[in-house]
Amino acid sequence: MAEETLEAAVTAVKNAADRVISSVERVIVGKNDVIELALVAVLCQGHLLIEDVPGIGKTTLAKAIARSLGCNFKRIQFTPDLMPSDITGINYYNQKSSEFEFRAGPIMAQVVLADEINRATPRTQAALLEAMEERQMTIDGTTMGLPQPFLVLATQNPIELEGTFPLPEAQLDRFLMRLRLGYPNEQEEEAILYRFEAANPLDDIEPVLQAAEVIELGRALASVNCESIVRRYLVQLVRATRNDTAFELGASPRASLALFRAARALAAIRGRDYVIPDDVKYLAPYVLPHRLILGTQARLRGRDAEGVIREIIDTMPVPVEE
């Protein structure tokens, strides 16, 4: 009976994932892997950072995901003059009632699009820290819970571009994954022209997954099995980043938890009720690099965190079934 329940839960996750992926694919061309990874973050109720140059479709992807979910949605356009209170809200004095009242900011939503998050100052970026980790915010000594589910879909431009501020390490660590879209190939770019020729398909997207379903499917992931040998492989992979001389700062235990949750979500999306080492290997370059700090020598040699992670994956023995 337990196996039947588990099979039904995994089937529900896969069916829901297929609906969301089909919905987003109406807008985003040729990025099936990125959409699948974004959905992993949604089911884990983890925050997603989409980084790439302007014009690639970062905001469009975030909007398509948000509109495919039947959740309360707010967008915050980050600019250098944005203040923390513009995100969290303020207590103001109502002259009619002669009392202070709270005016909620856009953070009080289930899905928050933080567009070009690294164009705001570090002080404003830090306004999201408590909300992203604890699903609550404290204003003037009063703590308020945020709606459930609570997801931050953030976009950012590469820090080499003008007018950007690097995200603090503590905030980067709170994002489940960092994704890059990359340029489309010639056929995909031509398909984009045809798809957007008459109208924006984003305007026609309807919710295919409700907020209560997102929460319920997230709970179902807890039943996805992960054998001890796979868990040990995952932990060894994360710990290897702490011992590698290329890094000044290795991945934290939060990274281990994030990779574990993401692996179970990916397994369910692909129709399996168990995690395999390939799930861990596939997700590690998206879950770990933004949490690491490269050493000076590694940077001077032109290495990047993602490349070092792939080197670690290639050299670490993969567990096999006895």
Contacts in CASP RR format, 6 or more apart in sequence:
PFRMAT RR
TARGET T0000
AUTHOR 0000-0000-0000
METHOD contacts of the structure
MODEL  1
MAEETLEAAVTAVKNAADRVISSVERVIVGKNDVIELALVAVLCQGHLLI
EDVPGIGKTTLAKAIARSLGCNFKRIQFTPDLMPSDITGINYYNQKSSEF
EFRAGPIMAQVVLADEINRATPRTQAALLEAMEERQMTIDGTTMGLPQPF
LVLATQNPIELEGTFPLPEAQLDRFLMRLRLGYPNEQEEEAILYRFEAAN
PLDDIEPVLQAAEVIELGRALASVNCESIVRRYLVQLVRATRNDTAFELG
ASPRASLALFRAARALAAIRGRDYVIPDDVKYLAPYVLPHRLILGTQARL
RGRDAEGVIREIIDTMPVPVEE
5 223 0 8 1.000
6 223 0 8 1.000
6 225 0 8 1.000
6 273 0 8 1.000
7 273 0 8 1.000
9 220 0 8 1.000
9 223 0 8 1.000
9 268 0 8 1.000
9 273 0 8 1.000
10 220 0 8 1.000
10 223 0 8 1.000
10 224 0 8 1.000
10 268 0 8 1.000
10 271 0 8 1.000
10 272 0 8 1.000
10 273 0 8 1.000
11 271 0 8 1.000
12 217 0 8 1.000
12 220 0 8 1.000
13 43 0 8 1.000
13 217 0 8 1.000
13 218 0 8 1.000
13 220 0 8 1.000
13 221 0 8 1.000
13 265 0 8 1.000
13 268 0 8 1.000
13 269 0 8 1.000
13 271 0 8 1.000
14 268 0 8 1.000
14 269 0 8 1.000
14 270 0 8 1.000
14 271 0 8 1.000
16 209 0 8 1.000
16 213 0 8 1.000
16 217 0 8 1.000
17 36 0 8 1.000
17 39 0 8 1.000
17 43 0 8 1.000
17 268 0 8 1.000
17 269 0 8 1.000
19 68 0 8 1.000
19 208 0 8 1.000
19 209 0 8 1.000
20 39 0 8 1.000
20 42 0 8 1.000
20 65 0 8 1.000
20 68 0 8 1.000
20 69 0 8 1.000
20 208 0 8 1.000
20 209 0 8 1.000
21 32 0 8 1.000
21 35 0 8 1.000
21 36 0 8 1.000
21 39 0 8 1.000
22 208 0 8 1.000
23 64 0 8 1.000
23 68 0 8 1.000
23 205 0 8 1.000
23 206 0 8 1.000
23 208 0 8 1.000
24 35 0 8 1.000
24 38 0 8 1.000
24 61 0 8 1.000
24 64 0 8 1.000
24 65 0 8 1.000
24 68 0 8 1.000
25 32 0 8 1.000
25 35 0 8 1.000
26 64 0 8 1.000
26 201 0 8 1.000
26 204 0 8 1.000
26 205 0 8 1.000
27 60 0 8 1.000
27 61 0 8 1.000
27 64 0 8 1.000
27 195 0 8 1.000
27 201 0 8 1.000
27 202 0 8 1.000
27 205 0 8 1.000
28 34 0 8 1.000
28 35 0 8 1.000
28 57 0 8 1.000
28 60 0 8 1.000
28 61 0 8 1.000
28 64 0 8 1.000
29 184 0 8 1.000
29 188 0 8 1.000
29 191 0 8 1.000
29 192 0 8 1.000
29 195 0 8 1.000
30 184 0 8 1.000
30 188 0 8 1.000
30 191 0 8 1.000
31 61 0 8 1.000
31 181 0 8 1.000
31 184 0 8 1.000
34 61 0 8 1.000
34 179 0 8 1.000
34 181 0 8 1.000
35 61 0 8 1.000
36 266 0 8 1.000
36 269 0 8 1.000
37 177 0 8 1.000
37 179 0 8 1.000
37 283 0 8 1.000
37 286 0 8 1.000
38 48 0 8 1.000
38 50 0 8 1.000
38 61 0 8 1.000
38 65 0 8 1.000
38 179 0 8 1.000
39 65 0 8 1.000
39 269 0 8 1.000
40 176 0 8 1.000
40 177 0 8 1.000
40 262 0 8 1.000
40 265 0 8 1.000
40 266 0 8 1.000
40 269 0 8 1.000
40 283 0 8 1.000
41 47 0 8 1.000
41 48 0 8 1.000
41 151 0 8 1.000
41 176 0 8 1.000
41 177 0 8 1.000
41 262 0 8 1.000
42 48 0 8 1.000
42 65 0 8 1.000
42 69 0 8 1.000
42 151 0 8 1.000
42 214 0 8 1.000
43 214 0 8 1.000
43 217 0 8 1.000
43 218 0 8 1.000
43 221 0 8 1.000
43 265 0 8 1.000
43 268 0 8 1.000
43 269 0 8 1.000
44 176 0 8 1.000
44 218 0 8 1.000
44 221 0 8 1.000
44 258 0 8 1.000
44 261 0 8 1.000
44 262 0 8 1.000
44 265 0 8 1.000
45 149 0 8 1.000
45 150 0 8 1.000
45 151 0 8 1.000
45 214 0 8 1.000
45 215 0 8 1.000
45 218 0 8 1.000
46 151 0 8 1.000
46 175 0 8 1.000
46 176 0 8 1.000
46 258 0 8 1.000
46 261 0 8 1.000
47 132 0 8 1.000
47 151 0 8 1.000
47 152 0 8 1.000
47 153 0 8 1.000
47 154 0 8 1.000
47 174 0 8 1.000
47 175 0 8 1.000
47 176 0 8 1.000
48 62 0 8 1.000
48 151 0 8 1.000
48 152 0 8 1.000
48 153 0 8 1.000
48 154 0 8 1.000
48 175 0 8 1.000
48 176 0 8 1.000
48 177 0 8 1.000
48 179 0 8 1.000
49 117 0 8 1.000
49 154 0 8 1.000
49 155 0 8 1.000
49 156 0 8 1.000
49 172 0 8 1.000
49 175 0 8 1.000
49 177 0 8 1.000
49 178 0 8 1.000
49 179 0 8 1.000
49 290 0 8 1.000
50 58 0 8 1.000
50 61 0 8 1.000
50 62 0 8 1.000
50 153 0 8 1.000
50 154 0 8 1.000
50 155 0 8 1.000
50 156 0 8 1.000
50 178 0 8 1.000
50 179 0 8 1.000
50 180 0 8 1.000
50 181 0 8 1.000
51 58 0 8 1.000
51 155 0 8 1.000
51 156 0 8 1.000
51 157 0 8 1.000
51 158 0 8 1.000
51 178 0 8 1.000
51 179 0 8 1.000
51 180 0 8 1.000
52 58 0 8 1.000
52 157 0 8 1.000
52 158 0 8 1.000
52 180 0 8 1.000
52 181 0 8 1.000
52 182 0 8 1.000
53 157 0 8 1.000
53 158 0 8 1.000
53 161 0 8 1.000
54 157 0 8 1.000
54 161 0 8 1.000
56 181 0 8 1.000
56 182 0 8 1.000
56 183 0 8 1.000
57 181 0 8 1.000
58 155 0 8 1.000
58 181 0 8 1.000
59 113 0 8 1.000
59 115 0 8 1.000
59 155 0 8 1.000
60 202 0 8 1.000
61 181 0 8 1.000
62 113 0 8 1.000
62 115 0 8 1.000
62 153 0 8 1.000
62 155 0 8 1.000
63 113 0 8 1.000
63 202 0 8 1.000
64 202 0 8 1.000
64 205 0 8 1.000
65 111 0 8 1.000
65 153 0 8 1.000
66 73 0 8 1.000
66 111 0 8 1.000
66 113 0 8 1.000
66 153 0 8 1.000
67 73 0 8 1.000
67 202 0 8 1.000
67 205 0 8 1.000
67 206 0 8 1.000
67 207 0 8 1.000
68 205 0 8 1.000
68 207 0 8 1.000
68 208 0 8 1.000
68 209 0 8 1.000
69 110 0 8 1.000
69 111 0 8 1.000
69 207 0 8 1.000
69 209 0 8 1.000
69 210 0 8 1.000
69 211 0 8 1.000
69 214 0 8 1.000
70 207 0 8 1.000
70 209 0 8 1.000
70 210 0 8 1.000
70 211 0 8 1.000
71 109 0 8 1.000
71 110 0 8 1.000
71 111 0 8 1.000
71 149 0 8 1.000
71 151 0 8 1.000
71 207 0 8 1.000
71 210 0 8 1.000
71 211 0 8 1.000
71 214 0 8 1.000
72 109 0 8 1.000
72 110 0 8 1.000
72 111 0 8 1.000
72 147 0 8 1.000
72 211 0 8 1.000
73 109 0 8 1.000
73 110 0 8 1.000
73 111 0 8 1.000
73 112 0 8 1.000
73 113 0 8 1.000
74 105 0 8 1.000
74 106 0 8 1.000
74 107 0 8 1.000
74 108 0 8 1.000
74 109 0 8 1.000
74 111 0 8 1.000
74 112 0 8 1.000
74 113 0 8 1.000
75 106 0 8 1.000
75 112 0 8 1.000
75 113 0 8 1.000
75 115 0 8 1.000
76 82 0 8 1.000
76 86 0 8 1.000
76 87 0 8 1.000
76 106 0 8 1.000
76 107 0 8 1.000
76 112 0 8 1.000
76 113 0 8 1.000
76 114 0 8 1.000
76 115 0 8 1.000
77 115 0 8 1.000
77 116 0 8 1.000
78 114 0 8 1.000
78 115 0 8 1.000
78 116 0 8 1.000
78 117 0 8 1.000
78 118 0 8 1.000
78 119 0 8 1.000
78 120 0 8 1.000
78 124 0 8 1.000
78 125 0 8 1.000
79 116 0 8 1.000
79 119 0 8 1.000
79 120 0 8 1.000
80 119 0 8 1.000
80 120 0 8 1.000
80 121 0 8 1.000
80 163 0 8 1.000
82 120 0 8 1.000
82 121 0 8 1.000
82 124 0 8 1.000
83 124 0 8 1.000
84 123 0 8 1.000
84 124 0 8 1.000
84 126 0 8 1.000
84 127 0 8 1.000
86 105 0 8 1.000
86 124 0 8 1.000
87 105 0 8 1.000
87 106 0 8 1.000
87 107 0 8 1.000
87 124 0 8 1.000
87 127 0 8 1.000
87 128 0 8 1.000
88 105 0 8 1.000
88 107 0 8 1.000
88 127 0 8 1.000
88 131 0 8 1.000
88 137 0 8 1.000
88 139 0 8 1.000
89 102 0 8 1.000
89 103 0 8 1.000
89 104 0 8 1.000
89 105 0 8 1.000
89 107 0 8 1.000
89 108 0 8 1.000
89 139 0 8 1.000
90 102 0 8 1.000
90 103 0 8 1.000
90 139 0 8 1.000
91 100 0 8 1.000
91 101 0 8 1.000
91 102 0 8 1.000
91 103 0 8 1.000
91 139 0 8 1.000
91 140 0 8 1.000
92 100 0 8 1.000
92 101 0 8 1.000
92 103 0 8 1.000
93 99 0 8 1.000
93 100 0 8 1.000
93 101 0 8 1.000
94 100 0 8 1.000
94 101 0 8 1.000
102 139 0 8 1.000
106 112 0 8 1.000
107 127 0 8 1.000
107 128 0 8 1.000
107 131 0 8 1.000
107 137 0 8 1.000
107 146 0 8 1.000
108 144 0 8 1.000
108 146 0 8 1.000
108 147 0 8 1.000
109 147 0 8 1.000
110 147 0 8 1.000
110 148 0 8 1.000
110 149 0 8 1.000
110 150 0 8 1.000
110 151 0 8 1.000
110 211 0 8 1.000
111 151 0 8 1.000
111 153 0 8 1.000
112 150 0 8 1.000
112 151 0 8 1.000
112 152 0 8 1.000
112 153 0 8 1.000
113 153 0 8 1.000
113 154 0 8 1.000
113 155 0 8 1.000
114 128 0 8 1.000
114 152 0 8 1.000
114 153 0 8 1.000
114 154 0 8 1.000
114 155 0 8 1.000
115 154 0 8 1.000
115 155 0 8 1.000
116 155 0 8 1.000
116 156 0 8 1.000
116 157 0 8 1.000
117 125 0 8 1.000
117 154 0 8 1.000
117 155 0 8 1.000
117 156 0 8 1.000
117 167 0 8 1.000
118 125 0 8 1.000
118 156 0 8 1.000
118 157 0 8 1.000
118 159 0 8 1.000
118 164 0 8 1.000
118 165 0 8 1.000
118 166 0 8 1.000
118 167 0 8 1.000
119 157 0 8 1.000
119 163 0 8 1.000
119 164 0 8 1.000
119 165 0 8 1.000
120 165 0 8 1.000
121 165 0 8 1.000
122 165 0 8 1.000
122 168 0 8 1.000
125 165 0 8 1.000
125 167 0 8 1.000
125 168 0 8 1.000
125 171 0 8 1.000
126 168 0 8 1.000
126 171 0 8 1.000
128 152 0 8 1.000
128 171 0 8 1.000
129 170 0 8 1.000
129 171 0 8 1.000
129 174 0 8 1.000
130 136 0 8 1.000
130 137 0 8 1.000
130 138 0 8 1.000
131 137 0 8 1.000
131 146 0 8 1.000
131 150 0 8 1.000
131 152 0 8 1.000
132 152 0 8 1.000
132 171 0 8 1.000
132 174 0 8 1.000
132 175 0 8 1.000
133 174 0 8 1.000
135 145 0 8 1.000
135 146 0 8 1.000
135 148 0 8 1.000
135 150 0 8 1.000
136 143 0 8 1.000
136 144 0 8 1.000
136 145 0 8 1.000
136 146 0 8 1.000
137 143 0 8 1.000
137 144 0 8 1.000
137 145 0 8 1.000
137 146 0 8 1.000
138 144 0 8 1.000
148 211 0 8 1.000
148 215 0 8 1.000
149 211 0 8 1.000
149 214 0 8 1.000
149 215 0 8 1.000
152 175 0 8 1.000
154 175 0 8 1.000
156 164 0 8 1.000
156 167 0 8 1.000
157 164 0 8 1.000
158 164 0 8 1.000
159 165 0 8 1.000
159 166 0 8 1.000
169 249 0 8 1.000
169 291 0 8 1.000
169 293 0 8 1.000
172 178 0 8 1.000
172 290 0 8 1.000
172 291 0 8 1.000
173 252 0 8 1.000
173 254 0 8 1.000
173 255 0 8 1.000
173 291 0 8 1.000
175 290 0 8 1.000
176 258 0 8 1.000
176 261 0 8 1.000
176 262 0 8 1.000
176 287 0 8 1.000
177 258 0 8 1.000
177 262 0 8 1.000
177 283 0 8 1.000
177 286 0 8 1.000
177 287 0 8 1.000
178 286 0 8 1.000
178 289 0 8 1.000
178 290 0 8 1.000
179 286 0 8 1.000
183 189 0 8 1.000
184 192 0 8 1.000
195 201 0 8 1.000
218 265 0 8 1.000
220 268 0 8 1.000
221 261 0 8 1.000
221 264 0 8 1.000
221 265 0 8 1.000
221 268 0 8 1.000
222 264 0 8 1.000
223 273 0 8 1.000
224 264 0 8 1.000
224 265 0 8 1.000
224 267 0 8 1.000
224 268 0 8 1.000
224 272 0 8 1.000
224 273 0 8 1.000
224 274 0 8 1.000
224 275 0 8 1.000
225 273 0 8 1.000
225 274 0 8 1.000
225 275 0 8 1.000
226 260 0 8 1.000
226 263 0 8 1.000
226 264 0 8 1.000
226 274 0 8 1.000
226 275 0 8 1.000
227 274 0 8 1.000
227 275 0 8 1.000
229 319 0 8 1.000
230 275 0 8 1.000
230 276 0 8 1.000
230 277 0 8 1.000
230 280 0 8 1.000
230 319 0 8 1.000
231 260 0 8 1.000
232 319 0 8 1.000
233 277 0 8 1.000
233 280 0 8 1.000
233 316 0 8 1.000
233 318 0 8 1.000
233 319 0 8 1.000
234 256 0 8 1.000
234 259 0 8 1.000
234 260 0 8 1.000
234 263 0 8 1.000
234 280 0 8 1.000
235 256 0 8 1.000
236 316 0 8 1.000
237 259 0 8 1.000
237 280 0 8 1.000
237 284 0 8 1.000
237 312 0 8 1.000
237 313 0 8 1.000
237 316 0 8 1.000
238 251 0 8 1.000
238 255 0 8 1.000
238 256 0 8 1.000
238 259 0 8 1.000
238 288 0 8 1.000
240 312 0 8 1.000
240 316 0 8 1.000
241 247 0 8 1.000
241 250 0 8 1.000
241 251 0 8 1.000
241 288 0 8 1.000
241 292 0 8 1.000
241 308 0 8 1.000
241 309 0 8 1.000
241 312 0 8 1.000
242 250 0 8 1.000
242 251 0 8 1.000
244 250 0 8 1.000
244 308 0 8 1.000
244 312 0 8 1.000
246 294 0 8 1.000
246 295 0 8 1.000
246 297 0 8 1.000
246 298 0 8 1.000
246 303 0 8 1.000
246 308 0 8 1.000
247 292 0 8 1.000
247 293 0 8 1.000
247 294 0 8 1.000
247 295 0 8 1.000
247 298 0 8 1.000
247 305 0 8 1.000
247 308 0 8 1.000
248 293 0 8 1.000
248 294 0 8 1.000
248 295 0 8 1.000
248 296 0 8 1.000
249 292 0 8 1.000
249 293 0 8 1.000
250 291 0 8 1.000
250 292 0 8 1.000
250 293 0 8 1.000
251 288 0 8 1.000
251 291 0 8 1.000
251 292 0 8 1.000
252 291 0 8 1.000
254 291 0 8 1.000
255 287 0 8 1.000
255 288 0 8 1.000
255 291 0 8 1.000
258 287 0 8 1.000
259 280 0 8 1.000
259 283 0 8 1.000
259 284 0 8 1.000
259 287 0 8 1.000
259 288 0 8 1.000
262 283 0 8 1.000
262 286 0 8 1.000
262 287 0 8 1.000
263 275 0 8 1.000
263 279 0 8 1.000
263 280 0 8 1.000
263 283 0 8 1.000
264 275 0 8 1.000
266 279 0 8 1.000
266 282 0 8 1.000
266 283 0 8 1.000
267 273 0 8 1.000
267 274 0 8 1.000
267 275 0 8 1.000
267 276 0 8 1.000
267 279 0 8 1.000
277 318 0 8 1.000
277 319 0 8 1.000
281 313 0 8 1.000
281 318 0 8 1.000
284 309 0 8 1.000
284 313 0 8 1.000
285 306 0 8 1.000
285 307 0 8 1.000
285 309 0 8 1.000
285 310 0 8 1.000
285 313 0 8 1.000
288 305 0 8 1.000
288 309 0 8 1.000
289 304 0 8 1.000
289 305 0 8 1.000
289 306 0 8 1.000
289 307 0 8 1.000
289 309 0 8 1.000
290 305 0 8 1.000
292 305 0 8 1.000
292 308 0 8 1.000
292 309 0 8 1.000
294 303 0 8 1.000
294 304 0 8 1.000
294 305 0 8 1.000
294 308 0 8 1.000
298 308 0 8 1.000
END
